[in-house]
Amino acid sequence: MTVTFHALWMLCALAATTFAAAAAPRGRWLVALTFGFLAFVFVPGTQPDPEVAGLFAAFGAIVYLFRPRYAWLAFVLGGALAGMLVQLFGLLGDRVGVIATLVAMVLASTVWLARTRPGFSPEALREEALLIVGTLGLGVAVLPSVLDGWQAAANMNVQMENVARQAIPVWVLSVVATSTLLGAAYALWSRR
């Protein structure tokens, strides 16, 4: 299992419960959440893409927070993330039907708690959680590209091994040390 898999799993789990809690006040939002969940849970042979999931989470959070008129779209995307969570468990070899039932029960219990206990998820907490989901979604969306770049840099370092073995000239070390000392001295002198 890779870092990307764990980040994607964490994003889908957090987004599913957050969007379920946010959808609890209105029936239309719950229908949109259910539609998104069912649309993604039973798509055979698909593997969740981190870029798509990250953009779904970020876009859903942005729509809910800044365009409440189109909040139904945010809940379709939130349901899709819950469906992707089921697909992630399917990649581990778990039965999709059983996992889909368990995820649906977690979503239903979140909705029930949000409706029956006002202190469970107040509006401010839901907005902060959606902000975190959006930020994490952007991070997950760029993570594969960052890891590919990191791997390319590591490969380039291996190829440049002979160049790196050359000693750093003394004059470079002298210039760096002198610059650092002069900068520290100026900082101390200017604070008097």
Secondary structure, DSSP 4 states (H G I P E B T S, - for coil): --HHHHHHHHHHHHHHHHHHHHHTT-HHHHHHHHHHHHHHHT-TT----HHHHHHHHHHHHHHHHH-GGGHHHHHHHHHHHHHHHHHHHHHTT--HHHHHHHHHHHHHHHHHHHHH-TTTS-HHHHHHHHHHHHHHHHHHHHHHHHHHHHHHHHHHHHHTHHHHTSPPPHHHHHHHHHHHHHHHHHHHHHT-
